[in-house]
Amino acid sequence: MAIQHALQVFEYEDKRPFRIIDRNGEPWFVLVDVCRELDIGNPSQAAIGLDDDEKTTIVPPPEMTLSTRPWTHNALVAA
């Protein structure tokens, strides 16, 4: 069964996009957007700390690393 993707883009007052990808009914957050909002300077380094079930990479141009809703929620609460 193929994985279906649907991209949603939210913009805050400062017009910076915050992208969420729907993967088969589950929201996955574009890691670079999450890191930008949390002032984490290196999303690649942040991705190293994620478990395999907390991240995935999709490769429609451009390549994007995604984080799960639980991880993103925990990161926002901890910030």
MITOR-283555 format. One record per residue: x, y, z of N, C-alpha, C, O, CB in turn. Coordinates in pm, 1 decimal, always signed. Glycine has a CB too. Example, Ala and Ser with C-alpha at 12.3 -4.5 7.8 and 13.67 -1.06 7.14 Angstrom:
lumkol n.xx = +1319.0, n.yy = -569.0, n.zz = +780.0, ca.xx = +1230.0, ca.yy = -450.0, ca.zz = +780.0, c.xx = +1320.0, c.yy = -330.0, c.zz = +780.0, o.xx = +1423.6, o.yy = -331.9, o.zz = +846.5, cb.xx = +1130.8, cb.yy = -447.3, cb.zz = +904.6
lumkol n.xx = +1285.0, n.yy = -225.0, n.zz = +708.0, ca.xx = +1367.0, ca.yy = -106.0, ca.zz = +714.0, c.xx = +1290.0, c.yy = +3.0, c.zz = +787.0, o.xx = +1340.9, o.yy = +113.8, o.zz = +803.9, cb.xx = +1408.4, cb.yy = -59.8, cb.zz = +572.5
***
This chain:
lumkol n.xx = +83.9, n.yy = -117.5, n.zz = +0.0, ca.xx = +0.0, ca.yy = +0.0, ca.zz = +0.0, c.xx = +88.7, c.yy = +124.2, c.zz = +0.0, o.xx = +180.3, o.yy = +134.4, o.zz = +81.7, cb.xx = -95.6, cb.yy = -0.5, cb.zz = +121.5
lumkol n.xx = +63.6, n.yy = +216.2, n.zz = -88.1, ca.xx = +143.9, ca.yy = +338.3, ca.zz = -98.4, c.xx = +108.3, c.yy = +435.4, c.zz = +13.6, o.xx = -7.7, o.yy = +446.8, o.zz = +53.4, cb.xx = +123.1, cb.yy = +405.4, cb.zz = -235.6
lumkol n.xx = +208.7, n.yy = +504.2, n.zz = +62.8, ca.xx = +186.1, ca.yy = +605.8, ca.zz = +164.4, c.xx = +139.1, c.yy = +732.6, c.zz = +95.2, o.xx = +200.4, o.yy = +777.8, o.zz = -1.4, cb.xx = +314.5, cb.yy = +632.0, cb.zz = +248.3
lumkol n.xx = +32.2, n.yy = +788.6, n.zz = +144.2, ca.xx = -22.7, ca.yy = +911.8, ca.zz = +88.6, c.xx = +27.8, c.yy = +1030.9, c.zz = +169.3, o.xx = +34.8, o.yy = +1025.1, o.zz = +292.0, cb.xx = -177.8, cb.yy = +908.0, cb.zz = +87.8
lumkol n.xx = +63.5, n.yy = +1140.3, n.zz = +99.0, ca.xx = +111.6, ca.yy = +1261.9, ca.zz = +163.7, c.xx = +20.3, c.yy = +1377.3, c.zz = +124.8, o.xx = -21.0, o.yy = +1388.1, o.zz = +9.3, cb.xx = +259.4, cb.yy = +1292.1, cb.zz = +124.4
lumkol n.xx = -10.9, n.yy = +1462.2, n.zz = +219.5, ca.xx = -83.2, ca.yy = +1586.4, ca.zz = +192.9, c.xx = -17.3, c.yy = +1694.8, c.zz = +276.5, o.xx = -9.5, o.yy = +1683.6, o.zz = +398.8, cb.xx = -237.2, cb.yy = +1573.5, cb.zz = +226.0
lumkol n.xx = +30.0, n.yy = +1799.7, n.zz = +210.3, ca.xx = +101.5, ca.yy = +1907.6, ca.zz = +277.7, c.xx = +4.9, c.yy = +2017.9, c.zz = +315.3, o.xx = -76.4, o.yy = +2060.8, o.zz = +233.5, cb.xx = +213.9, cb.yy = +1962.9, cb.zz = +188.8
lumkol n.xx = +13.8, n.yy = +2064.7, n.zz = +441.4, ca.xx = -58.6, ca.yy = +2183.3, ca.zz = +486.5, c.xx = +45.3, c.yy = +2283.6, c.zz = +532.7, o.xx = +142.2, o.yy = +2247.3, o.zz = +599.4, cb.xx = -161.5, cb.yy = +2149.7, cb.zz = +601.4
lumkol n.xx = +25.3, n.yy = +2409.3, n.zz = +497.3, ca.xx = +117.6, ca.yy = +2514.8, ca.zz = +536.7, c.xx = +40.5, c.yy = +2616.5, c.zz = +619.7, o.xx = -61.2, o.yy = +2670.1, o.zz = +575.8, cb.xx = +184.0, cb.yy = +2582.1, cb.zz = +412.3
lumkol n.xx = +90.5, n.yy = +2642.4, n.zz = +740.6, ca.xx = +33.5, ca.yy = +2744.7, ca.zz = +827.1, c.xx = +132.7, c.yy = +2860.0, c.zz = +832.6, o.xx = +253.8, o.yy = +2838.1, o.zz = +833.0, cb.xx = +2.4, cb.yy = +2688.7, cb.zz = +970.6
lumkol n.xx = +81.8, n.yy = +2982.5, n.zz = +836.9, ca.xx = +169.1, ca.yy = +3098.7, ca.zz = +849.5, c.xx = +128.6, c.yy = +3177.4, c.zz = +972.6, o.xx = +10.4, o.yy = +3201.1, o.zz = +997.5, cb.xx = +162.9, cb.yy = +3187.8, cb.zz = +722.8
lumkol n.xx = +229.0, n.yy = +3217.1, n.zz = +1049.0, ca.xx = +206.1, ca.yy = +3300.6, ca.zz = +1166.3, c.xx = +206.9, c.yy = +3445.7, c.zz = +1124.7, o.xx = +224.8, o.yy = +3476.4, o.zz = +1006.9, cb.xx = +312.2, cb.yy = +3274.5, cb.zz = +1275.2
lumkol n.xx = +187.7, n.yy = +3536.0, n.zz = +1220.2, ca.xx = +185.8, ca.yy = +3678.8, ca.zz = +1191.4, c.xx = +313.2, c.yy = +3725.7, c.zz = +1123.0, o.xx = +309.7, o.yy = +3819.7, o.zz = +1043.6, cb.xx = +164.9, cb.yy = +3756.7, cb.zz = +1318.4
lumkol n.xx = +425.2, n.yy = +3661.7, n.zz = +1152.5, ca.xx = +551.9, ca.yy = +3701.7, ca.zz = +1090.4, c.xx = +570.7, c.yy = +3637.5, c.zz = +952.6, o.xx = +676.1, o.yy = +3653.0, o.zz = +890.9, cb.xx = +669.0, cb.yy = +3664.1, cb.zz = +1181.5
lumkol n.xx = +469.1, n.yy = +3565.8, n.zz = +904.3, ca.xx = +466.6, ca.yy = +3505.9, ca.zz = +770.8, c.xx = +563.5, c.yy = +3390.5, c.zz = +751.0, o.xx = +588.1, o.yy = +3350.4, o.zz = +637.2, cb.xx = +495.6, cb.yy = +3610.0, cb.zz = +670.1
lumkol n.xx = +619.2, n.yy = +3335.9, n.zz = +859.0, ca.xx = +706.1, ca.yy = +3218.7, ca.zz = +843.4, c.xx = +618.4, c.yy = +3094.2, c.zz = +832.6, o.xx = +527.0, o.yy = +3076.1, o.zz = +913.1, cb.xx = +806.9, cb.yy = +3206.1, cb.zz = +963.2
lumkol n.xx = +644.9, n.yy = +3008.7, n.zz = +734.8, ca.xx = +560.5, ca.yy = +2889.4, ca.zz = +719.2, c.xx = +591.6, c.yy = +2783.9, c.zz = +824.9, o.xx = +705.1, o.yy = +2771.1, o.zz = +870.8, cb.xx = +578.8, cb.yy = +2829.6, cb.zz = +579.6
lumkol n.xx = +490.8, n.yy = +2710.4, n.zz = +861.5, ca.xx = +502.6, ca.yy = +2595.7, ca.zz = +951.1, c.xx = +428.3, c.yy = +2483.7, c.zz = +880.2, o.xx = +305.4, o.yy = +2484.7, o.zz = +872.8, cb.xx = +443.7, cb.yy = +2625.0, cb.zz = +1097.7
lumkol n.xx = +503.4, n.yy = +2386.6, n.zz = +827.8, ca.xx = +445.2, ca.yy = +2284.1, ca.zz = +741.8, c.xx = +418.2, c.yy = +2154.5, c.zz = +817.5, o.xx = +497.6, o.yy = +2109.7, o.zz = +900.2, cb.xx = +536.9, cb.yy = +2256.8, cb.zz = +624.1
lumkol n.xx = +304.0, n.yy = +2097.1, n.zz = +785.8, ca.xx = +262.1, ca.yy = +1968.7, ca.zz = +843.0, c.xx = +224.0, c.yy = +1878.7, c.zz = +725.8, o.xx = +150.8, o.yy = +1919.5, o.zz = +635.6, cb.xx = +141.4, cb.yy = +1985.7, cb.zz = +945.4
lumkol n.xx = +274.4, n.yy = +1756.8, n.zz = +728.8, ca.xx = +244.2, ca.yy = +1658.0, ca.zz = +624.6, c.xx = +151.5, c.yy = +1553.0, c.zz = +685.4, o.xx = +180.9, o.yy = +1496.8, o.zz = +790.9, cb.xx = +375.9, cb.yy = +1591.6, cb.zz = +567.6
lumkol n.xx = +41.8, n.yy = +1527.6, n.zz = +619.5, ca.xx = -49.5, ca.yy = +1420.8, ca.zz = +661.0, c.xx = -2.4, c.yy = +1293.6, c.zz = +592.6, o.xx = -4.8, o.yy = +1283.0, o.zz = +470.0, cb.xx = -200.1, cb.yy = +1453.9, cb.zz = +624.5
lumkol n.xx = +40.4, n.yy = +1197.3, n.zz = +673.2, ca.xx = +83.6, ca.yy = +1067.2, ca.zz = +619.8, c.xx = -14.8, c.yy = +962.1, c.zz = +668.1, o.xx = -10.2, o.yy = +917.8, o.zz = +782.9, cb.xx = +230.7, cb.yy = +1031.7, cb.zz = +664.6
lumkol n.xx = -103.4, n.yy = +923.5, n.zz = +578.3, ca.xx = -204.9, ca.yy = +822.4, ca.zz = +610.2, c.xx = -283.2, c.yy = +856.1, c.zz = +735.4, o.xx = -306.8, o.yy = +769.6, o.zz = +819.8, cb.xx = -140.1, cb.yy = +687.2, cb.zz = +626.6
lumkol n.xx = -323.7, n.yy = +981.8, n.zz = +747.9, ca.xx = -407.9, ca.yy = +1024.2, ca.zz = +859.5, c.xx = -333.6, c.yy = +1070.3, c.zz = +983.3, o.xx = -397.4, o.yy = +1113.4, o.zz = +1079.4, cb.xx = -496.4, cb.yy = +914.2, cb.zz = +896.9
lumkol n.xx = -201.6, n.yy = +1063.0, n.zz = +984.9, ca.xx = -121.4, ca.yy = +1105.5, ca.zz = +1099.1, c.xx = -42.4, c.yy = +1231.2, c.zz = +1063.5, o.xx = +22.4, o.yy = +1234.9, o.zz = +959.0, cb.xx = -26.2, cb.yy = +992.6, cb.zz = +1143.9
lumkol n.xx = -46.4, n.yy = +1334.8, n.zz = +1148.7, ca.xx = +31.4, ca.yy = +1455.2, ca.zz = +1119.1, c.xx = +179.7, c.yy = +1435.4, c.zz = +1150.7, o.xx = +214.8, o.yy = +1385.4, o.zz = +1257.6, cb.xx = -23.3, cb.yy = +1574.1, cb.zz = +1198.2
lumkol n.xx = +265.3, n.yy = +1474.4, n.zz = +1058.4, ca.xx = +410.3, ca.yy = +1475.2, ca.zz = +1075.9, c.xx = +456.9, c.yy = +1617.1, c.zz = +1048.8, o.xx = +411.9, o.yy = +1679.6, o.zz = +952.8, cb.xx = +482.0, cb.yy = +1371.3, cb.zz = +980.7
lumkol n.xx = +545.4, n.yy = +1668.3, n.zz = +1130.9, ca.xx = +588.3, ca.yy = +1807.4, ca.zz = +1124.4, c.xx = +724.0, c.yy = +1817.0, c.zz = +1055.6, o.xx = +812.9, o.yy = +1736.1, o.zz = +1082.0, cb.xx = +594.7, cb.yy = +1869.1, cb.zz = +1265.4
lumkol n.xx = +740.2, n.yy = +1916.0, n.zz = +967.2, ca.xx = +867.9, ca.yy = +1937.6, ca.zz = +900.3, c.xx = +966.8, c.yy = +1985.5, c.zz = +1006.7, o.xx = +949.4, o.yy = +2091.8, o.zz = +1066.2, cb.xx = +854.9, cb.yy = +2041.8, cb.zz = +781.7
lumkol n.xx = +1069.3, n.yy = +1906.1, n.zz = +1029.2, ca.xx = +1161.1, ca.yy = +1927.2, ca.zz = +1141.0, c.xx = +1229.1, c.yy = +2063.7, c.zz = +1136.3, o.xx = +1248.0, o.yy = +2126.1, o.zz = +1240.7, cb.xx = +1266.0, cb.yy = +1818.5, cb.zz = +1142.6
lumkol n.xx = +1265.8, n.yy = +2111.0, n.zz = +1018.7, ca.xx = +1333.1, ca.yy = +2240.5, ca.zz = +1009.7, c.xx = +1240.2, c.yy = +2352.6, c.zz = +1058.8, o.xx = +1287.5, o.yy = +2449.1, o.zz = +1118.8, cb.xx = +1378.6, cb.yy = +2267.8, cb.zz = +864.1
lumkol n.xx = +1110.3, n.yy = +2341.3, n.zz = +1034.5, ca.xx = +1015.3, ca.yy = +2442.4, ca.zz = +1082.0, c.xx = +1002.9, c.yy = +2438.3, c.zz = +1233.9, o.xx = +999.6, o.yy = +2542.7, o.zz = +1299.0, cb.xx = +877.4, cb.yy = +2421.5, cb.zz = +1017.3
lumkol n.xx = +995.9, n.yy = +2317.0, n.zz = +1290.7, ca.xx = +988.0, ca.yy = +2302.1, ca.zz = +1436.7, c.xx = +1113.2, c.yy = +2360.2, c.zz = +1501.9, o.xx = +1104.3, o.yy = +2434.8, o.zz = +1599.5, cb.xx = +971.1, cb.yy = +2152.6, cb.zz = +1476.2
lumkol n.xx = +1229.0, n.yy = +2326.0, n.zz = +1447.8, ca.xx = +1354.7, ca.yy = +2374.8, ca.zz = +1504.6, c.xx = +1365.4, c.yy = +2526.2, c.zz = +1495.5, o.xx = +1414.9, o.yy = +2590.5, o.zz = +1588.1, cb.xx = +1473.1, cb.yy = +2310.4, cb.zz = +1433.9
lumkol n.xx = +1319.7, n.yy = +2583.7, n.zz = +1385.3, ca.xx = +1322.6, ca.yy = +2729.5, ca.zz = +1370.8, c.xx = +1237.5, c.yy = +2795.8, c.zz = +1479.9, o.xx = +1279.9, o.yy = +2894.7, o.zz = +1539.7, cb.xx = +1271.9, cb.yy = +2771.0, cb.zz = +1230.1
lumkol n.xx = +1119.6, n.yy = +2742.6, n.zz = +1505.5, ca.xx = +1031.0, ca.yy = +2800.6, ca.zz = +1607.1, c.xx = +1086.9, c.yy = +2784.5, c.zz = +1747.8, o.xx = +1058.6, o.yy = +2865.7, o.zz = +1835.9, cb.xx = +893.4, cb.yy = +2736.4, cb.zz = +1599.3
lumkol n.xx = +1166.7, n.yy = +2679.1, n.zz = +1769.1, ca.xx = +1224.2, ca.yy = +2654.4, ca.zz = +1901.9, c.xx = +1365.7, c.yy = +2710.2, c.zz = +1914.7, o.xx = +1432.8, o.yy = +2686.7, o.zz = +2015.2, cb.xx = +1225.3, cb.yy = +2504.9, cb.zz = +1931.4
lumkol n.xx = +1411.6, n.yy = +2784.2, n.zz = +1813.1, ca.xx = +1547.4, ca.yy = +2839.6, ca.zz = +1811.8, c.xx = +1654.4, c.yy = +2732.0, c.zz = +1824.5, o.xx = +1756.8, o.yy = +2752.8, o.zz = +1889.6, cb.xx = +1563.5, cb.yy = +2940.2, cb.zz = +1923.8
lumkol n.xx = +1630.6, n.yy = +2617.7, n.zz = +1762.7, ca.xx = +1731.1, ca.yy = +2511.8, ca.zz = +1754.0, c.xx = +1803.5, c.yy = +2533.4, c.zz = +1622.4, o.xx = +1742.9, o.yy = +2523.3, o.zz = +1515.8, cb.xx = +1666.7, cb.yy = +2366.5, cb.zz = +1762.9
lumkol n.xx = +1932.0, n.yy = +2563.1, n.zz = +1628.8, ca.xx = +2005.4, ca.yy = +2606.2, ca.zz = +1511.5, c.xx = +2040.1, c.yy = +2499.1, c.zz = +1410.5, o.xx = +2066.3, o.yy = +2531.5, o.zz = +1294.7, cb.xx = +2127.0, cb.yy = +2669.0, cb.zz = +1553.9
lumkol n.xx = +2041.3, n.yy = +2372.5, n.zz = +1449.7, ca.xx = +2086.7, ca.yy = +2268.3, ca.zz = +1358.2, c.xx = +1984.7, c.yy = +2153.9, c.zz = +1355.1, o.xx = +1992.5, o.yy = +2062.1, o.zz = +1436.7, cb.xx = +2226.8, cb.yy = +2215.8, cb.zz = +1400.3
lumkol n.xx = +1889.1, n.yy = +2158.7, n.zz = +1261.3, ca.xx = +1788.8, ca.yy = +2052.3, ca.zz = +1253.1, c.xx = +1848.5, c.yy = +1914.2, c.zz = +1228.7, o.xx = +1794.2, o.yy = +1814.6, o.zz = +1276.4, cb.xx = +1691.1, cb.yy = +2083.7, cb.zz = +1144.0
lumkol n.xx = +1958.9, n.yy = +1906.3, n.zz = +1155.5, ca.xx = +2021.8, ca.yy = +1775.7, ca.zz = +1131.4, c.xx = +2070.4, c.yy = +1715.0, c.zz = +1261.9, o.xx = +2058.0, o.yy = +1594.4, o.zz = +1283.1, cb.xx = +2139.2, cb.yy = +1789.0, cb.zz = +1032.4
lumkol n.xx = +2125.0, n.yy = +1797.2, n.zz = +1348.6, ca.xx = +2170.0, ca.yy = +1749.7, ca.zz = +1479.5, c.xx = +2050.6, c.yy = +1707.5, c.zz = +1565.0, o.xx = +2057.3, o.yy = +1607.8, o.zz = +1637.0, cb.xx = +2251.7, cb.yy = +1859.0, cb.zz = +1551.7
lumkol n.xx = +1942.2, n.yy = +1783.2, n.zz = +1557.0, ca.xx = +1821.1, ca.yy = +1747.5, ca.zz = +1632.0, c.xx = +1766.6, c.yy = +1613.3, c.zz = +1584.2, o.xx = +1717.8, o.yy = +1534.1, o.zz = +1664.8, cb.xx = +1713.1, cb.yy = +1857.4, cb.zz = +1617.1
lumkol n.xx = +1774.4, n.yy = +1587.2, n.zz = +1454.2, ca.xx = +1722.8, ca.yy = +1461.9, ca.zz = +1398.4, c.xx = +1800.3, c.yy = +1341.5, c.zz = +1450.0, o.xx = +1744.1, o.yy = +1233.0, o.zz = +1464.6, cb.xx = +1728.5, cb.yy = +1465.5, cb.zz = +1246.0
lumkol n.xx = +1929.4, n.yy = +1360.0, n.zz = +1477.8, ca.xx = +2010.8, ca.yy = +1249.2, ca.zz = +1528.5, c.xx = +1956.6, c.yy = +1199.5, c.zz = +1662.5, o.xx = +1964.3, o.yy = +1080.4, o.zz = +1692.7, cb.xx = +2158.3, cb.yy = +1292.7, cb.zz = +1543.4
lumkol n.xx = +1902.1, n.yy = +1290.6, n.zz = +1742.2, ca.xx = +1849.8, ca.yy = +1253.5, ca.zz = +1873.2, c.xx = +1713.3, c.yy = +1188.1, c.zz = +1870.9, o.xx = +1664.8, o.yy = +1143.2, o.zz = +1974.8, cb.xx = +1843.4, cb.yy = +1372.7, cb.zz = +1958.3
lumkol n.xx = +1650.3, n.yy = +1181.7, n.zz = +1755.1, ca.xx = +1517.9, ca.yy = +1120.8, ca.zz = +1745.5, c.xx = +1529.4, c.yy = +971.6, c.zz = +1720.6, o.xx = +1616.0, o.yy = +926.6, o.zz = +1645.6, cb.xx = +1435.8, cb.yy = +1186.8, cb.zz = +1634.4
lumkol n.xx = +1440.7, n.yy = +894.7, n.zz = +1784.3, ca.xx = +1432.2, ca.yy = +751.6, ca.zz = +1756.5, c.xx = +1378.0, c.yy = +731.1, c.zz = +1615.5, o.xx = +1315.2, o.yy = +820.6, o.zz = +1558.9, cb.xx = +1342.4, cb.yy = +679.6, cb.zz = +1861.1
lumkol n.xx = +1402.3, n.yy = +613.3, n.zz = +1559.2, ca.xx = +1356.9, ca.yy = +584.4, ca.zz = +1423.7, c.xx = +1205.5, c.yy = +598.0, c.zz = +1408.2, o.xx = +1157.6, o.yy = +636.5, o.zz = +1301.6, cb.xx = +1399.6, cb.yy = +445.1, cb.zz = +1384.2
lumkol n.xx = +1129.7, n.yy = +566.5, n.zz = +1513.9, ca.xx = +984.1, ca.yy = +578.3, ca.zz = +1503.7, c.xx = +934.8, c.yy = +720.9, c.zz = +1527.2, o.xx = +814.6, o.yy = +746.3, o.zz = +1520.4, cb.xx = +917.9, cb.yy = +484.9, cb.zz = +1602.8
lumkol n.xx = +1025.9, n.yy = +814.2, n.zz = +1554.8, ca.xx = +989.4, ca.yy = +954.4, ca.zz = +1575.9, c.xx = +1023.5, c.yy = +1042.5, c.zz = +1456.1, o.xx = +993.3, o.yy = +1161.8, o.zz = +1456.6, cb.xx = +1059.0, cb.yy = +1007.7, cb.zz = +1699.2
lumkol n.xx = +1085.8, n.yy = +985.1, n.zz = +1353.8, ca.xx = +1124.9, ca.yy = +1064.5, ca.zz = +1237.1, c.xx = +1115.8, c.yy = +979.8, c.zz = +1111.5, o.xx = +1117.8, o.yy = +856.8, o.zz = +1116.5, cb.xx = +1267.8, cb.yy = +1120.6, cb.zz = +1253.7
lumkol n.xx = +1105.9, n.yy = +1048.0, n.zz = +1000.2, ca.xx = +1112.3, ca.yy = +985.4, ca.zz = +869.3, c.xx = +1159.6, c.yy = +1091.6, c.zz = +771.6, o.xx = +1152.0, o.yy = +1211.2, o.zz = +800.0, cb.xx = +973.6, cb.yy = +924.9, cb.zz = +826.5
lumkol n.xx = +1207.5, n.yy = +1048.3, n.zz = +658.7, ca.xx = +1250.3, ca.yy = +1141.1, ca.zz = +554.2, c.xx = +1170.2, c.yy = +1111.1, c.zz = +429.2, o.xx = +1157.5, o.yy = +995.8, o.zz = +387.8, cb.xx = +1403.7, cb.yy = +1130.1, cb.zz = +526.6
lumkol n.xx = +1116.5, n.yy = +1216.2, n.zz = +369.7, ca.xx = +1047.8, ca.yy = +1199.6, ca.zz = +241.9, c.xx = +1130.8, c.yy = +1270.0, c.zz = +135.8, o.xx = +1204.1, o.yy = +1364.3, o.zz = +165.6, cb.xx = +901.2, cb.yy = +1256.4, cb.zz = +246.8
lumkol n.xx = +1119.1, n.yy = +1224.5, n.zz = +13.6, ca.xx = +1209.2, ca.yy = +1273.7, ca.zz = -89.7, c.xx = +1136.6, c.yy = +1331.4, c.zz = -211.6, o.xx = +1186.7, o.yy = +1317.3, o.zz = -323.1, cb.xx = +1299.8, cb.yy = +1162.8, cb.zz = -133.6
lumkol n.xx = +1021.7, n.yy = +1395.3, n.zz = -194.8, ca.xx = +983.1, ca.yy = +1476.1, ca.zz = -310.5, c.xx = +1067.2, c.yy = +1601.4, c.zz = -301.8, o.xx = +1093.0, o.yy = +1649.4, o.zz = -191.5, cb.xx = +827.3, cb.yy = +1509.0, cb.zz = -313.2
lumkol n.xx = +1110.2, n.yy = +1655.2, n.zz = -412.0, ca.xx = +1196.6, ca.yy = +1773.6, ca.zz = -398.2, c.xx = +1125.0, c.yy = +1882.3, c.zz = -320.3, o.xx = +1010.4, o.yy = +1913.5, o.zz = -352.4, cb.xx = +1239.3, cb.yy = +1827.0, cb.zz = -536.8
lumkol n.xx = +1186.5, n.yy = +1940.6, n.zz = -220.7, ca.xx = +1315.8, ca.yy = +1903.5, ca.zz = -163.1, c.xx = +1298.3, c.yy = +1793.4, c.zz = -59.9, o.xx = +1187.7, o.yy = +1768.6, o.zz = -12.1, cb.xx = +1384.1, cb.yy = +2025.5, cb.zz = -99.4
lumkol n.xx = +1408.7, n.yy = +1727.5, n.zz = -26.0, ca.xx = +1406.9, ca.yy = +1625.1, ca.zz = +78.2, c.xx = +1372.8, c.yy = +1691.1, c.zz = +211.2, o.xx = +1425.6, o.yy = +1797.6, o.zz = +243.2, cb.xx = +1543.8, cb.yy = +1550.5, cb.zz = +86.5
lumkol n.xx = +1284.4, n.yy = +1628.1, n.zz = +289.1, ca.xx = +1243.9, ca.yy = +1683.2, ca.zz = +418.7, c.xx = +1246.9, c.yy = +1574.4, c.zz = +524.5, o.xx = +1202.9, o.yy = +1462.0, o.zz = +500.4, cb.xx = +1103.1, cb.yy = +1746.0, cb.zz = +410.5
lumkol n.xx = +1298.8, n.yy = +1608.1, n.zz = +641.0, ca.xx = +1289.1, ca.yy = +1519.3, ca.zz = +756.3, c.xx = +1166.8, c.yy = +1562.0, c.zz = +835.7, o.xx = +1145.1, o.yy = +1680.6, o.zz = +860.4, cb.xx = +1419.3, cb.yy = +1523.6, cb.zz = +844.6
lumkol n.xx = +1087.4, n.yy = +1463.4, n.zz = +875.2, ca.xx = +963.5, ca.yy = +1489.7, ca.zz = +947.7, c.xx = +972.5, c.yy = +1432.2, c.zz = +1087.6, o.xx = +1040.6, o.yy = +1332.3, o.zz = +1110.5, cb.xx = +842.5, cb.yy = +1431.0, cb.zz = +873.1
lumkol n.xx = +902.9, n.yy = +1496.3, n.zz = +1181.6, ca.xx = +896.0, ca.yy = +1445.4, ca.zz = +1318.8, c.xx = +750.4, c.yy = +1415.4, c.zz = +1352.5, o.xx = +658.6, o.yy = +1474.7, o.zz = +1295.8, cb.xx = +956.8, cb.yy = +1547.7, cb.zz = +1420.5
lumkol n.xx = +731.0, n.yy = +1323.2, n.zz = +1444.9, ca.xx = +596.2, ca.yy = +1283.0, ca.zz = +1483.6, c.xx = +528.9, c.yy = +1388.9, c.zz = +1569.4, o.xx = +594.3, o.yy = +1477.9, o.zz = +1623.8, cb.xx = +600.0, cb.yy = +1150.6, cb.zz = +1558.1
lumkol n.xx = +398.4, n.yy = +1377.8, n.zz = +1580.4, ca.xx = +322.3, ca.yy = +1469.1, ca.zz = +1665.7, c.xx = +364.6, c.yy = +1456.7, c.zz = +1812.0, o.xx = +384.2, o.yy = +1559.7, o.zz = +1876.5, cb.xx = +172.2, cb.yy = +1441.7, cb.zz = +1652.0
lumkol n.xx = +379.9, n.yy = +1334.8, n.zz = +1868.6, ca.xx = +421.2, ca.yy = +1327.4, ca.zz = +2010.0, c.xx = +556.8, c.yy = +1392.9, c.zz = +2035.4, o.xx = +573.3, o.yy = +1464.0, o.zz = +2134.5, cb.xx = +426.3, cb.yy = +1182.3, cb.zz = +2054.9
lumkol n.xx = +654.2, n.yy = +1369.6, n.zz = +1947.0, ca.xx = +785.6, ca.yy = +1430.6, ca.zz = +1968.9, c.xx = +774.9, c.yy = +1582.4, c.zz = +1958.7, o.xx = +831.4, o.yy = +1654.1, o.zz = +2041.3, cb.xx = +889.1, cb.yy = +1376.7, cb.zz = +1866.9
lumkol n.xx = +702.7, n.yy = +1632.3, n.zz = +1857.7, ca.xx = +689.1, ca.yy = +1776.6, ca.zz = +1840.0, c.xx = +618.7, c.yy = +1838.3, c.zz = +1960.6, o.xx = +659.3, o.yy = +1944.3, o.zz = +2008.0, cb.xx = +611.7, cb.yy = +1808.4, cb.zz = +1710.6
lumkol n.xx = +515.5, n.yy = +1774.5, n.zz = +2009.7, ca.xx = +445.6, ca.yy = +1824.8, ca.zz = +2129.1, c.xx = +540.1, c.yy = +1831.1, c.zz = +2248.2, o.xx = +545.7, o.yy = +1932.6, o.zz = +2317.5, cb.xx = +324.2, cb.yy = +1735.8, cb.zz = +2162.8
lumkol n.xx = +613.6, n.yy = +1724.7, n.zz = +2272.2, ca.xx = +706.9, ca.yy = +1723.3, ca.zz = +2385.0, c.xx = +814.0, c.yy = +1829.9, c.zz = +2371.0, o.xx = +851.9, o.yy = +1892.0, o.zz = +2470.4, cb.xx = +771.9, cb.yy = +1586.9, cb.zz = +2397.8
lumkol n.xx = +863.9, n.yy = +1852.8, n.zz = +2249.8, ca.xx = +964.2, ca.yy = +1955.8, ca.zz = +2227.3, c.xx = +908.3, c.yy = +2095.3, c.zz = +2253.4, o.xx = +976.0, o.yy = +2179.8, o.zz = +2311.9, cb.xx = +1017.3, cb.yy = +1946.8, cb.zz = +2085.3
lumkol n.xx = +785.8, n.yy = +2118.9, n.zz = +2210.3, ca.xx = +724.1, ca.yy = +2250.1, ca.zz = +2233.7, c.xx = +697.6, c.yy = +2273.4, c.zz = +2381.4, o.xx = +719.1, o.yy = +2383.8, o.zz = +2431.5, cb.xx = +593.7, cb.yy = +2262.7, cb.zz = +2155.3
lumkol n.xx = +651.6, n.yy = +2171.6, n.zz = +2451.0, ca.xx = +625.1, ca.yy = +2186.9, ca.zz = +2595.0, c.xx = +754.5, c.yy = +2211.6, c.zz = +2671.2, o.xx = +756.6, o.yy = +2290.3, o.zz = +2765.8, cb.xx = +554.1, cb.yy = +2061.8, cb.zz = +2651.0
lumkol n.xx = +862.0, n.yy = +2145.4, n.zz = +2631.0, ca.xx = +990.7, ca.yy = +2159.2, ca.zz = +2700.6, c.xx = +1055.6, c.yy = +2295.0, c.zz = +2673.2, o.xx = +1141.4, o.yy = +2339.2, o.zz = +2749.6, cb.xx = +1086.0, cb.yy = +2046.8, cb.zz = +2658.3
lumkol n.xx = +1015.3, n.yy = +2360.9, n.zz = +2564.8, ca.xx = +1081.9, ca.yy = +2487.3, ca.zz = +2525.6, c.xx = +1047.8, c.yy = +2601.8, c.zz = +2616.1, o.xx = +1096.0, o.yy = +2713.2, o.zz = +2595.6, cb.xx = +1045.2, cb.yy = +2524.6, cb.zz = +2384.8
***
